[in-house]
Amino acid sequence: MNYLSVENISKAYGERVLFDNISFGINKGQKVAFVAKNGTGKTSILNIITGRDTSDTGQVVMRKDLHMAYLAQNDEFDPNLTIEEVVFSSDNPTLKVIQEYEKAIENPEDADAYQRAFELMDQYDAWDFESQYKQILTKLKFEDIHLKVGKLSGGQRKRLGLATVLINKPDLLILDEPTNHLDLEMIEWLEAFFKKEKMTLFMVTHDRYFLERVCNEIIELDGGELYRYKGSYSYYLEKKEERIALEQVVQEKAKNLFKKELDWMRRQPKARTTKSKSRIDDFFEIKEKAHNRRIEHKVQLEISMERLGSKILEMHKVSKSWGDLKILDNFEYVFKRGERIGIIGKNGTGKSSFLNLITHKEPVDQGKVILGETVKYGYYTQNGIQAKEGQKVIEVIKEFGEYIPLAKGNKISASQLLERFLFDRKRQYDFVEKLSGGERKRLFLCAVLIQNPNFLILDEPTNDLDIVTLNVLENFLLDFPGNLIVVSHDRYFMDKIVDSLFVFRGHGEIENFPGNYSDFRAYEDSKPKEGGQKKEVIRAIEKPVEKAKKKGQLTYNEKREWGTLESDIAKLERKKETIEGQFANGEVADDKINEVSVKLQKTIEELEQKEERWFELSAKLEGE
């Protein structure tokens, strides 16, 4: 069943043509990835499909009554709404029923309202739906659903956008970089979610493992032409390589024929016969084919960095905390020359704080961070580059340096470096504000590299980069002879460039793992599960507890208590997260640390008591 057809659409901004007369369709059940270089109009195509933009030519035809949802790069949420209000602002009738039920739970003294809401949940078969929507919010780390959108970070807003489109279960889901701002645990959960759910997907993503495991078809826009590959990402790579090899054979034949015809043209007299004119026409057609060379942007950055001495970076008994929240606890490590270390861990475990400690942007509580005299950092942060108003691309780079030394005594200018990072001469004189998100990331990479570092620190470098640029960056990093530390949720990227991992477990615990991310996942999956009985009980919380109520296994008062417990536990978890966040963000004044610590401890104790009561009721259900 055809859901949507894109027919001969085009888009240009002045003389700059993004794409011209492209067509494709999306059918029910397909999970399609759209692949193209940054700046070629991927987001523009998504905006045209979803009606946020118009094409210069052609049209988009969709099935009548198609329910479509779009996860854009930038959300349009009202900052005055709460997370809960955003979720329930949907037209989905089941969500409205769940909203009434949630209100009834919060007001248990109104038994009639509770009974009506309970019956509506039965009528709409909303128990599974409610369980799944709560699971989605939990997996995306939204415990405090009463928090205002205006107080959320950019990453949290993006995750809220993802939560709302998943909860609404559209027929067709359009996604623009869905894995940005998700940690590794969230990404792997989202992969499993899409495998299980029978959703039709059309997405732009740079996450190649996600592409491999979720998508069953890939559409590539390359050189103005569309190519379709009915298979996974690895199948796409294989078939694309075959296509390029065939194109090169055809190209070589055209070049040889062109040489012969050029020789013939030069030998022709001025007076030409009809037969000659026909051959001349053929000559110009051959010439066009021969000169239609495939332009491959291959970046070769042979940077001649300053030599590293014997002392690189040493961390001796380093500790760092925010109140009772430990980031590092007597951490010891001596970096060796040429080490390539990846950093992984859940959000909030201190990964960015670790980078700030080793670059002396934050002080340690105790211990020493000793940097070798020959070390020259290149620090790529998530904040990117802050260009001045009206500044051009080339001007940004020249602020950091006019040139960098290359191997064998050569030099490369700022302009040449930009060319190697896929900015042609014309693009170098564009204003920075005209660049796409991915192009800004490329510009920042150039700004870091032109400083000729010998110790690279990269904090989420793959966000917003297209697959072509990722390959460019990976190839450079594979040849980079200096030290490297990378924080990234891109598993393919990590697998390719790092040799070992720092695994941030939380509470100051950091594990040094000798391998890449896939090695680590295989190791974790092979470990015996500890605390099996407790984990089974905790997993039971994710089950739709209302289904148990529905079976009549608890008394009426116990049903009401269970609903209240669930709400109380959620509120206490939100309170605990808020206090811990205040410590992590340095928002607690020195004279308030003890007071707030006591408050946190009381919250944890109350939470444990509520959970124990929940376990008692759970045990009663199991017994019956």
C-alpha positions as CSV (number, residue, x, y, z in Angstrom):
1,M,0.0,0.0,0.0
2,N,1.4,3.3,-1.1
3,Y,1.5,5.9,1.7
4,L,3.2,8.8,-0.1
5,S,4.7,9.7,-3.5
6,V,7.2,12.4,-4.1
7,E,6.9,13.5,-7.7
8,N,9.6,15.6,-9.5
9,I,10.3,18.0,-6.7
10,S,13.1,20.6,-7.0
11,K,14.6,23.2,-4.6
12,A,17.0,26.1,-5.3
13,Y,18.1,29.2,-3.4
14,G,19.1,31.7,-6.0
15,E,21.8,30.1,-8.2
16,R,22.4,27.3,-5.7
17,V,20.4,24.2,-6.7
18,L,19.9,21.7,-3.9
19,F,18.1,19.0,-5.9
20,D,16.2,18.9,-9.2
21,N,13.3,16.8,-10.3
22,I,13.6,13.9,-7.9
23,S,10.9,11.3,-7.3
24,F,10.4,8.4,-4.9
25,G,7.6,6.7,-2.9
26,I,7.1,5.3,0.6
27,N,5.0,2.2,1.1
28,K,3.4,0.7,4.2
29,G,5.8,-1.2,6.4
30,Q,9.0,0.2,4.8
31,K,11.8,1.6,7.0
32,V,13.6,3.9,4.7
33,A,16.8,5.9,5.3
34,F,17.6,8.9,3.2
35,V,21.4,9.4,2.7
36,A,23.1,12.5,1.2
37,K,25.9,14.9,1.9
38,N,25.4,17.9,4.2
39,G,24.1,20.9,2.3
40,T,22.4,18.9,-0.4
41,G,18.9,19.4,1.0
42,K,18.1,16.4,3.2
43,T,16.2,18.5,5.7
44,S,14.6,20.5,2.9
45,I,13.1,17.3,1.5
46,L,11.7,16.3,4.9
47,N,10.2,19.8,5.3
48,I,8.6,19.6,1.8
49,I,7.1,16.1,2.5
50,T,5.7,17.3,5.8
51,G,4.3,20.6,4.4
52,R,6.7,22.9,6.3
53,D,8.2,24.1,3.0
54,T,7.2,24.1,-0.7
55,S,9.1,22.7,-3.7
56,D,9.9,24.8,-6.7
57,T,8.5,22.1,-9.0
58,G,6.4,18.9,-8.7
59,Q,4.2,17.7,-5.8
60,V,3.9,15.4,-2.8
61,V,0.9,13.1,-3.0
62,M,-0.2,11.2,0.1
63,R,-2.9,8.7,1.0
64,K,-6.1,10.1,2.3
65,D,-6.4,10.1,6.1
66,L,-2.7,9.3,6.5
67,H,-1.6,10.0,10.1
68,M,1.9,11.3,9.8
69,A,4.3,12.7,12.5
70,Y,7.6,14.5,12.1
71,L,10.6,14.7,14.4
72,A,12.4,17.8,13.2
73,Q,15.8,19.2,14.2
74,N,14.1,22.1,16.0
75,D,10.9,21.7,18.0
76,E,8.1,24.2,18.3
77,F,6.9,23.5,21.9
78,D,5.3,26.2,24.0
79,P,7.9,26.9,26.8
80,N,5.0,27.5,29.3
81,L,3.6,23.9,28.9
82,T,4.8,21.1,31.1
83,I,6.1,17.8,29.7
84,E,2.8,16.1,30.6
85,E,0.8,18.9,28.8
86,V,2.9,18.5,25.7
87,V,2.3,14.7,25.6
88,F,-1.4,15.0,26.2
89,S,-1.9,17.8,23.7
90,S,-2.3,15.2,21.0
91,D,-5.6,14.5,19.3
92,N,-5.2,10.8,20.1
93,P,-8.5,9.8,21.9
94,T,-6.7,7.0,23.9
95,L,-4.3,9.6,25.4
96,K,-7.3,11.7,26.5
97,V,-8.7,8.7,28.3
98,I,-5.3,8.1,30.0
99,Q,-5.1,11.7,31.0
100,E,-8.5,11.5,32.8
101,Y,-7.3,8.3,34.5
102,E,-4.1,10.0,35.7
103,K,-6.1,12.8,37.1
104,A,-8.3,10.3,39.0
105,I,-5.3,8.7,40.5
106,E,-4.0,12.0,41.8
107,N,-7.4,12.6,43.5
108,P,-8.2,9.2,45.1
109,E,-10.9,10.7,47.4
110,D,-13.2,11.1,44.4
111,A,-14.2,7.4,44.1
112,D,-16.8,8.0,41.4
113,A,-14.4,9.8,39.1
114,Y,-11.9,7.0,39.6
115,Q,-14.5,4.4,38.7
116,R,-15.5,6.2,35.5
117,A,-11.9,6.6,34.5
118,F,-11.2,3.0,35.2
119,E,-14.2,1.9,33.0
120,L,-13.1,4.1,30.2
121,M,-9.6,2.6,30.3
122,D,-11.3,-0.8,29.8
123,Q,-13.6,0.5,27.1
124,Y,-10.6,2.0,25.0
125,D,-8.3,-1.0,25.9
126,A,-5.9,1.7,27.1
127,W,-3.9,-0.4,29.6
128,D,-1.2,-1.5,27.2
129,F,-1.1,2.0,25.6
130,E,-0.6,3.6,29.0
131,S,2.2,1.2,30.0
132,Q,4.0,1.8,26.7
133,Y,3.7,5.6,26.9
134,K,5.1,5.5,30.5
135,Q,7.9,3.2,29.3
136,I,8.8,5.6,26.5
137,L,9.0,8.6,28.9
138,T,11.1,6.5,31.4
139,K,13.5,5.2,28.7
140,L,14.0,8.8,27.5
141,K,14.7,9.9,31.0
142,F,11.6,12.0,31.7
143,E,10.7,11.3,35.3
144,D,9.4,14.8,36.2
145,I,6.6,15.2,33.8
146,H,5.5,18.4,35.6
147,L,8.6,20.2,34.5
148,K,8.1,23.2,32.2
149,V,9.4,22.9,28.6
150,G,11.2,26.3,29.0
151,K,13.5,24.7,31.6
152,L,14.6,21.9,29.4
153,S,18.0,21.7,27.7
154,G,18.2,21.5,23.9
155,G,18.9,17.8,24.2
156,Q,15.9,17.2,26.5
157,R,13.6,19.1,24.1
158,K,14.8,16.9,21.3
159,R,14.1,13.8,23.4
160,L,10.7,15.2,24.3
161,G,10.0,15.6,20.5
162,L,10.9,12.0,20.0
163,A,8.8,10.8,22.9
164,T,5.7,12.6,21.6
165,V,5.9,11.2,18.0
166,L,6.5,7.6,19.4
167,I,3.6,7.9,21.8
168,N,1.2,9.0,19.1
169,K,1.9,5.9,16.9
170,P,1.5,7.5,13.5
171,D,1.1,5.5,10.2
172,L,4.2,7.2,8.8
173,L,7.0,8.6,11.0
174,I,9.4,11.1,9.5
175,L,12.7,11.4,11.6
176,D,15.5,13.9,11.2
177,E,18.6,12.6,13.1
178,P,16.6,10.7,15.8
179,T,19.7,9.5,17.7
180,N,21.2,12.9,18.3
181,H,21.2,13.8,22.1
182,L,20.5,10.1,23.0
183,D,23.0,8.2,25.1
184,L,24.0,4.6,24.1
185,E,21.4,3.0,26.3
186,M,18.6,5.1,24.8
187,I,19.8,4.4,21.2
188,E,19.8,0.6,21.7
189,W,16.3,0.8,23.3
190,L,15.1,2.9,20.3
191,E,16.5,0.3,17.9
192,A,14.6,-2.5,19.7
193,F,11.5,-0.4,19.8
194,F,11.5,0.1,16.0
195,K,12.2,-3.5,15.4
196,K,9.2,-4.5,17.5
197,E,6.7,-1.8,16.3
198,K,5.2,-2.1,12.9
199,M,5.8,1.5,12.0
200,T,6.6,2.9,8.6
201,L,9.7,5.1,8.8
202,F,11.4,7.6,6.6
203,M,14.5,9.0,8.3
204,V,17.7,11.0,7.9
205,T,20.4,9.6,10.2
206,H,24.2,9.4,10.3
207,D,24.2,6.5,12.8
208,R,25.3,3.6,10.7
209,Y,24.6,0.9,13.2
210,F,21.1,2.3,13.6
211,L,20.8,2.2,9.8
212,E,22.0,-1.3,9.7
213,R,19.7,-2.6,12.4
214,V,16.5,-0.6,11.7
215,C,16.2,0.2,8.0
216,N,15.3,-2.2,5.2
217,E,15.8,0.3,2.3
218,I,18.2,3.2,1.6
219,I,17.6,6.0,-0.8
220,E,20.8,8.0,-1.7
221,L,21.0,11.4,-3.4
222,D,24.3,11.6,-5.1
223,G,25.4,14.0,-7.7
224,G,21.8,15.1,-8.3
225,E,20.7,11.5,-9.0
226,L,18.6,9.2,-6.7
227,Y,19.6,5.6,-6.1
228,R,17.5,3.0,-4.3
229,Y,19.0,0.1,-2.4
230,K,16.5,-2.5,-1.0
231,G,18.5,-3.8,1.9
232,S,20.5,-2.8,5.0
233,Y,23.4,-0.4,5.3
234,S,26.0,-3.1,4.6
235,Y,24.1,-4.1,1.5
236,Y,24.0,-0.4,0.4
237,L,27.8,-0.1,0.8
238,E,28.4,-3.2,-1.2
239,K,26.1,-2.2,-4.1
240,K,27.3,1.4,-4.1
241,E,30.8,0.2,-4.5
242,E,29.8,-2.0,-7.4
243,R,27.9,1.0,-9.0
244,I,31.0,3.3,-8.6
245,A,33.3,0.7,-10.1
246,L,30.9,0.3,-13.1
247,E,30.8,4.1,-13.5
248,Q,34.6,4.2,-13.5
249,V,34.8,1.5,-16.3
250,V,32.3,3.4,-18.4
251,Q,34.2,6.7,-17.7
252,E,37.5,5.1,-18.8
253,K,35.9,3.8,-22.0
254,A,34.4,7.3,-22.7
255,K,37.8,8.9,-22.1
256,N,39.6,6.5,-24.5
257,L,36.9,7.1,-27.2
258,F,37.1,10.8,-26.7
259,K,40.9,10.7,-27.4
260,K,40.3,8.9,-30.7
261,E,37.5,11.2,-31.7
262,L,39.6,14.3,-30.8
263,D,42.4,13.0,-33.0
264,W,39.9,12.5,-35.8
265,M,38.5,16.0,-35.4
266,R,41.9,17.6,-35.6
267,R,42.5,15.8,-38.9
268,Q,39.3,16.9,-40.6
269,P,39.2,19.4,-43.5
270,K,37.1,22.5,-43.2
271,A,34.6,21.3,-45.8
272,R,32.5,18.5,-44.0
273,T,30.1,16.0,-45.4
274,T,26.7,15.1,-43.8
275,K,28.3,11.9,-42.5
276,S,31.1,13.9,-40.9
277,K,28.6,16.3,-39.2
278,S,26.8,13.3,-37.7
279,R,30.1,12.0,-36.3
280,I,30.9,15.5,-35.0
281,D,27.6,15.6,-33.1
282,D,28.5,12.2,-31.6
283,F,31.9,13.6,-30.7
284,F,30.4,16.3,-28.5
285,E,28.1,13.8,-26.8
286,I,31.1,11.6,-26.0
287,K,33.1,14.7,-24.8
288,E,30.3,15.5,-22.4
289,K,30.3,12.0,-21.0
290,A,34.1,11.9,-20.7
291,H,34.2,15.2,-18.8
292,N,31.3,14.2,-16.5
293,R,33.8,13.0,-14.0
294,R,32.7,11.8,-10.6
295,I,33.8,14.3,-8.0
296,E,34.8,12.4,-4.9
297,H,35.8,14.6,-1.9
298,K,38.6,12.7,-0.3
299,V,40.3,14.4,2.5
300,Q,43.9,13.6,3.1
301,L,45.2,15.5,6.2
302,E,48.8,14.6,6.6
303,I,49.4,17.0,9.5
304,S,53.0,17.2,10.8
305,M,52.2,17.6,14.5
306,E,54.6,18.7,17.2
307,R,56.4,15.6,18.8
308,L,55.0,14.4,22.1
309,G,57.5,13.9,24.9
310,S,57.6,11.0,27.3
311,K,55.2,12.7,29.8
312,I,51.7,13.1,28.2
313,L,49.0,13.4,30.9
314,E,49.0,12.0,34.4
315,M,46.0,11.8,36.8
316,H,47.0,11.0,40.4
317,K,44.2,10.2,43.0
318,V,41.9,12.7,41.4
319,S,38.5,13.2,43.0
320,K,35.6,15.4,42.0
321,S,32.1,15.7,43.5
322,W,29.1,17.9,43.4
323,G,27.8,17.6,47.0
324,D,27.2,13.9,47.5
325,L,27.3,13.2,43.8
326,K,30.7,11.7,42.9
327,I,32.2,12.2,39.5
328,L,35.7,10.8,40.2
329,D,36.9,9.0,43.2
330,N,40.7,8.7,43.6
331,F,41.1,8.1,39.9
332,E,44.5,7.1,38.7
333,Y,45.7,6.9,35.1
334,V,49.0,7.7,33.2
335,F,48.4,8.3,29.5
336,K,50.9,6.7,27.1
337,R,51.9,8.2,23.8
338,G,49.5,7.4,21.0
339,E,46.6,6.1,23.1
340,R,43.1,6.2,21.6
341,I,40.5,6.1,24.3
342,G,36.7,6.3,24.0
343,I,34.5,7.4,26.8
344,I,31.0,6.0,27.3
345,G,28.4,6.1,30.1
346,K,24.9,7.3,30.8
347,N,24.1,11.0,30.8
348,G,25.0,12.7,34.1
349,T,27.8,10.3,35.0
350,G,30.5,13.0,34.5
351,K,31.9,12.4,31.0
352,S,32.0,16.1,30.1
353,S,33.2,17.0,33.6
354,F,36.1,14.6,33.0
355,L,37.1,16.4,29.8
356,N,36.9,19.8,31.6
357,L,39.2,18.4,34.4
358,I,41.9,17.2,32.1
359,T,41.8,20.5,30.2
360,H,41.9,22.5,33.5
361,K,38.6,24.2,32.7
362,E,37.3,22.9,36.1
363,P,39.4,22.4,39.3
364,V,39.8,19.0,41.0
365,D,38.6,18.6,44.6
366,Q,41.8,16.6,45.4
367,G,44.7,14.9,43.6
368,K,46.7,16.2,40.6
369,V,46.3,16.5,36.9
370,I,49.8,16.9,35.4
371,L,50.1,17.8,31.7
372,G,53.3,17.2,29.8
373,E,55.2,20.3,28.5
374,T,55.0,19.2,24.8
375,V,51.2,18.5,24.9
376,K,49.1,20.8,22.7
377,Y,45.3,20.1,23.1
378,G,42.8,20.4,20.3
379,Y,39.4,20.4,22.1
380,Y,36.2,19.9,20.0
381,T,33.3,20.7,22.3
382,Q,29.5,20.2,21.8
383,N,29.0,24.0,21.9
384,G,30.7,24.4,18.6
385,I,32.1,27.6,17.2
386,Q,30.7,31.1,18.0
387,A,31.2,33.2,14.8
388,K,30.8,36.9,14.9
389,E,27.8,38.5,13.0
390,G,28.6,38.9,9.4
391,Q,31.7,36.7,9.5
392,K,32.6,34.5,6.5
393,V,33.8,30.9,6.6
394,I,37.4,31.7,5.7
395,E,37.6,34.5,8.2
396,V,36.7,32.1,11.1
397,I,39.5,29.7,10.2
398,K,42.1,32.5,9.8
399,E,41.4,33.6,13.4
400,F,43.0,30.3,14.5
401,G,45.8,30.2,12.0
402,E,46.8,31.1,8.4
403,Y,48.3,27.6,7.7
404,I,49.3,24.3,9.2
405,P,52.5,22.3,8.5
406,L,52.2,19.1,6.6
407,A,54.5,16.1,6.2
408,K,57.8,16.5,4.3
409,G,58.1,20.2,5.1
410,N,55.0,21.3,3.1
411,K,52.4,23.7,4.3
412,I,48.7,24.0,3.7
413,S,46.8,27.3,3.8
414,A,43.5,27.9,5.7
415,S,41.7,27.9,2.3
416,Q,43.2,24.6,1.2
417,L,42.3,23.0,4.6
418,L,38.7,24.1,4.1
419,E,38.7,22.6,0.6
420,R,39.9,19.3,2.1
421,F,36.9,19.5,4.5
422,L,34.5,19.9,1.5
423,F,34.2,23.7,1.5
424,D,34.9,24.8,-2.1
425,R,36.3,28.2,-2.8
426,K,32.9,29.8,-3.4
427,R,31.5,28.3,-0.2
428,Q,34.5,29.7,1.8
429,Y,33.2,33.2,1.2
430,D,29.6,32.5,2.3
431,F,28.5,34.0,5.7
432,V,28.6,31.5,8.5
433,E,24.9,32.0,9.3
434,K,24.1,30.4,5.9
435,L,25.7,27.1,6.8
436,S,23.7,24.0,7.7
437,G,24.3,22.4,11.1
438,G,26.6,19.8,9.7
439,E,28.6,22.4,7.8
440,R,29.1,24.3,11.0
441,K,30.5,21.2,12.6
442,R,32.9,20.7,9.7
443,L,34.0,24.3,10.1
444,F,34.6,23.8,13.8
445,L,36.7,20.7,13.1
446,C,38.9,22.8,10.7
447,A,39.3,25.4,13.4
448,V,40.5,22.8,15.9
449,L,42.9,21.1,13.4
450,I,44.5,24.2,12.0
451,Q,45.9,24.8,15.4
452,N,48.1,21.7,14.8
453,P,47.3,19.8,18.1
454,N,49.0,16.6,19.2
455,F,46.3,15.5,21.7
456,L,42.8,15.6,20.3
457,I,39.8,15.7,22.6
458,L,36.4,15.3,20.8
459,D,33.1,15.7,22.7
460,E,30.3,14.2,20.5
461,P,32.0,15.1,17.2
462,T,29.6,13.0,15.0
463,N,26.4,14.9,15.8
464,D,24.9,16.5,12.6
465,L,27.7,15.2,10.3
466,D,26.7,13.3,7.2
467,I,28.1,9.9,6.4
468,V,30.5,11.3,3.8
469,T,32.1,13.7,6.3
470,L,32.1,10.9,9.0
471,N,34.2,8.8,6.7
472,V,36.5,11.8,6.1
473,L,36.9,12.4,9.8
474,E,37.4,8.7,10.5
475,N,40.1,8.3,7.9
476,F,41.9,11.3,9.3
477,L,41.7,10.0,12.9
478,L,43.0,6.6,11.8
479,D,46.2,8.3,10.5
480,F,46.5,10.8,13.4
481,P,49.7,9.9,15.3
482,G,48.9,11.8,18.5
483,N,46.7,11.0,21.5
484,L,43.0,10.8,21.2
485,I,40.1,10.9,23.7
486,V,36.5,10.7,22.3
487,V,33.1,11.0,23.9
488,S,30.5,9.7,21.5
489,H,27.3,7.8,21.2
490,D,28.1,6.8,17.6
491,R,29.0,3.1,18.1
492,Y,30.3,2.6,14.5
493,F,32.6,5.6,14.9
494,M,33.9,4.4,18.2
495,D,34.4,0.8,16.9
496,K,36.5,2.2,14.1
497,I,38.9,4.6,15.9
498,V,39.4,3.7,19.6
499,D,41.4,0.9,21.1
500,S,40.1,1.1,24.7
501,L,37.3,2.6,26.7
502,F,36.7,4.5,29.9
503,V,33.3,3.2,31.1
504,F,31.6,5.7,33.4
505,R,29.4,3.6,35.7
506,G,28.3,6.5,37.9
507,H,29.1,7.4,41.6
508,G,32.8,8.0,40.7
509,E,33.3,4.5,39.3
510,I,35.3,4.4,36.0
511,E,36.2,1.1,34.4
512,N,39.2,0.8,32.0
513,F,38.1,-1.7,29.3
514,P,40.7,-3.0,26.7
515,G,38.6,-2.9,23.5
516,N,36.1,-1.0,21.4
517,Y,32.4,-0.6,21.9
518,S,31.3,-3.8,20.2
519,D,33.9,-5.7,22.3
520,F,32.4,-4.1,25.4
521,R,28.8,-5.0,24.5
522,A,29.8,-8.6,23.9
523,Y,31.6,-8.7,27.2
524,E,28.6,-7.2,29.1
525,D,26.1,-9.5,27.4
526,S,28.2,-12.6,28.4
527,K,28.4,-11.6,32.1
528,P,26.0,-13.5,34.5
529,K,23.2,-11.3,35.7
530,E,23.5,-10.4,39.4
531,G,20.6,-9.9,41.7
532,G,18.3,-11.8,39.5
533,Q,15.3,-11.9,41.8
534,K,15.4,-8.2,42.5
535,K,15.8,-7.4,38.9
536,E,12.8,-9.5,38.0
537,V,10.7,-7.5,40.6
538,I,12.0,-4.2,39.2
539,R,11.1,-5.3,35.7
540,A,7.6,-6.0,36.9
541,I,7.2,-2.3,37.6
542,E,7.2,-1.7,33.9
543,K,4.3,-4.1,33.4
544,P,0.9,-2.5,33.2
545,V,-0.1,-2.6,36.8
546,E,-3.6,-1.6,35.9
547,K,-4.0,-4.9,34.1
548,A,-3.6,-6.6,37.5
549,K,-6.3,-4.3,38.9
550,K,-8.5,-5.2,36.0
551,K,-8.2,-8.9,37.0
552,G,-9.6,-8.1,40.5
553,Q,-6.7,-9.6,42.4
554,L,-6.5,-6.7,44.8
555,T,-9.1,-5.2,47.0
556,Y,-10.7,-1.8,46.0
557,N,-8.6,0.0,48.7
558,E,-5.4,-1.8,47.6
559,K,-6.1,-0.8,44.0
560,R,-6.4,2.9,45.1
561,E,-3.3,2.5,47.2
562,W,-1.4,1.0,44.3
563,G,-2.3,3.9,42.0
564,T,-1.3,6.4,44.6
565,L,2.0,4.6,45.3
566,E,2.9,4.7,41.6
567,S,2.3,8.4,41.6
568,D,4.2,9.0,44.9
569,I,7.2,6.9,43.7
570,A,7.3,8.9,40.4
571,K,7.2,12.2,42.4
572,L,9.9,11.1,44.8
573,E,12.1,10.0,41.9
574,R,11.7,13.4,40.3
575,K,12.6,15.1,43.6
576,K,15.7,12.9,43.9
577,E,16.8,13.7,40.3
578,T,16.2,17.4,40.9
579,I,18.4,17.5,44.0
580,E,21.1,15.4,42.4
581,G,21.0,17.7,39.3
582,Q,21.5,20.7,41.6
583,F,24.7,19.1,42.9
584,A,25.9,18.1,39.5
585,N,25.4,21.6,38.0
586,G,27.0,23.3,41.0
587,E,23.8,25.1,42.0
588,V,24.1,24.3,45.7
589,A,25.8,27.1,47.8
590,D,28.6,26.0,50.1
591,D,26.7,26.9,53.2
592,K,23.7,24.8,52.0
593,I,25.5,21.6,51.1
594,N,24.8,19.8,54.4
595,E,21.2,20.9,54.5
596,V,20.5,19.8,50.9
597,S,22.4,16.5,51.5
598,V,20.1,15.7,54.4
599,K,17.1,16.5,52.3
600,L,18.4,14.2,49.6
601,Q,18.9,11.4,52.1
602,K,15.4,11.7,53.5
603,T,14.0,11.6,50.0
604,I,15.9,8.4,49.2
605,E,14.6,6.8,52.4
606,E,11.0,7.7,51.7
607,L,11.4,6.5,48.2
608,E,12.7,3.1,49.4
609,Q,9.8,2.8,51.8
610,K,7.2,3.4,49.0
611,E,9.0,0.9,46.8
612,E,8.9,-1.7,49.5
613,R,5.2,-1.3,49.9
614,W,4.8,-1.7,46.1
615,F,6.8,-4.9,46.3
616,E,4.5,-6.2,49.0
617,L,1.5,-5.7,46.8
618,S,3.3,-7.2,43.9
619,A,4.1,-10.3,46.0
620,K,0.5,-10.6,47.0
621,L,-0.5,-10.6,43.3
622,E,2.1,-13.3,42.5
623,G,0.9,-15.4,45.4
624,E,-2.7,-15.3,44.2
